[in-house]
Amino acid sequence: MRVTVVRQIIVIALLLAIVITSSGCSVKRMAINKVGNALANGGPTYASDDDPVLVGEALPFSLKLIESLLAESPNHRGMLFAASSGFTQYAFVYVQQDADEIESQDVTRAGVLRNRAKLLYLRARNYGLRGLAVRHPGFENSLKSNPKQTLSRTKKSEVPLLYWTAVSWGAAIGLSKDDPDLVADQPIVEALIDRALALDPEFDSGAIHNFLITYESARQGAKGDFAIRAKEHFDKAVELSGGKMAAPFVSYAETVSISKQNREEFESLLKRSLAIDPNGRPEWRLANLVTQRHARWLLAREDQFFMDTTAASPSEPSKAENPE
């Protein structure tokens, strides 16, 4: 892994040198696109890292470098995807979760961090929309006027951009209950994520299903108990990840178990997430470490989430659905 990192740094440094010294526009644009490709494909380097703090300190430089290159090559779909996904993940892991963790000690600071997270999510959303507009000129305006018809033209290859645009937009709405204009965009988020699910229900080992575990509680106009829909997405997310990803267990515990005041289920799911070996799937190492940290934080504060210490009747998703 370290050899790959060094090699990538050398390649980027050499290409940047070409960018700086080049006088020809075509050569400069080619070099910029090469750098952009290298950065856009650098995800596994971060995803397999075992030091979340190190990654958190490195991400701002990478994201600003991507933005600098996008200023020169604004329609590079790889960099637009990297910017959308990168800003979304940075905002959630290193800004919004920090806000949650310090709120009990400093409400004002938590509010500042949540506003910063909102702005980062909106930045991510805008990059996602730009990425989708590369193949669909006028995409944003068309999306807002007729979401379903606009999205019917998208293809499976565009699911990554559909997914990150929906996630970032939905996260921004979740932090903007006092912004009616932004909240009014919620049907667009639903159209984006539902289209992504229809095109590729197995995307990224169940990432869409994991998002929907949480989102179903806020879906507009849906009939019946949201927990039933969330349970279906939980089952599918666990199946597609082979039970090796902590996120579905934490998402279900944090959304459904707390809502239903089922403390026994809450504890069981979080403990199952902590039992996952982060090294079992190196490409998910960082995500599992970050999610397990959040699971520990939730367990340490579970008294704050439940009205009493009496556990509800068991309704935990079947353990048979977690292949171990």
C-alpha positions, 0 to 999 in steps of 0.5 A: 500500500505504501509503495502505491502511495509513493508512486501516486505522489511521484506521478502527480508531482511530475504531472504538476511540473508539466502543468506549471512549465507548459506554455501550450494549452493542449499540453497543459490540459492533457497534463491536468486531465492526467493529474485529475485521473490520478486523483480521481482514482486515488480512493483505495489509498484512503479507503484502506488506511488504518489511521482515520486522523491521518486521512482527515488531515490529508483530505483538505489538501486533496480536495482543494487540489481537485478544485484547483484542477477543476478550475482548469478542466471544469468538465472532468467527470472523474474529478467532479465525482471525486469532489462530490464524494470527497466533500460529502465524506469529509463533511460527515466524518470530520465535521458533522460527527464532531458536532454531535460529539461536542454538543453536550459540552459546547452547543454553540460550537456544535452549531457552527460545525453543523453549519459548516457541514451543511455548506460542505454538503452543498458544495458536494451536491453542486459538484455532483450536479455538474458531473451529471450535466456533462452528459446532460446539458441543463441537467440541474434546471431540468431536474428541478422542473421535472425530476423523474423525466430528467432522470429517466435519461440517466444510465447505470454508469452514472449511478455513482454521481446520482448516489453522491448527489443524493446523499450530499443533498439529503444530508444538507436538508437534514441540517437545514430544518429552518431553511424551507427552500432547501427542505422543499428539494426533498422530492428531488433527493428521493427521485435521485436515490430511487433512480440510482437504486433502480439502475443498480440495486447492488451498487457499492456492496449495498451503499444505496440500501444503507443510505435508505435505512436512514432515509426511509424515516423521512420519506415524504408521502410514504404509507405504512411503518417506515421501519418495515421499509428500513428493515428491507434495506437493512437485510439487503445491505447486510447481504450485499456486504456479506455482513462485513461492513459495520454501517448497516448495523449502526444505521439501523440502530441509530434510526430504527431502534432509537425511534422504536425505543428498543434498547435491547436491539440497539445494543445488540446491533452496535455490538455486532458492528463492533465485532466486525474485523476492520482488516477482513476487507482492506478496501473497507478498513477506514469506513469500518474504523470510522463507523465503529468509533461512532458505534462506541460513542452511541453505546456510551450515551445510550441512556440519552436515547431511551426514555427508560431502562426497560428494553422493548420486546425483541424485534432485532433483524434476524441474526441469520441475515448476518453471515459470520 
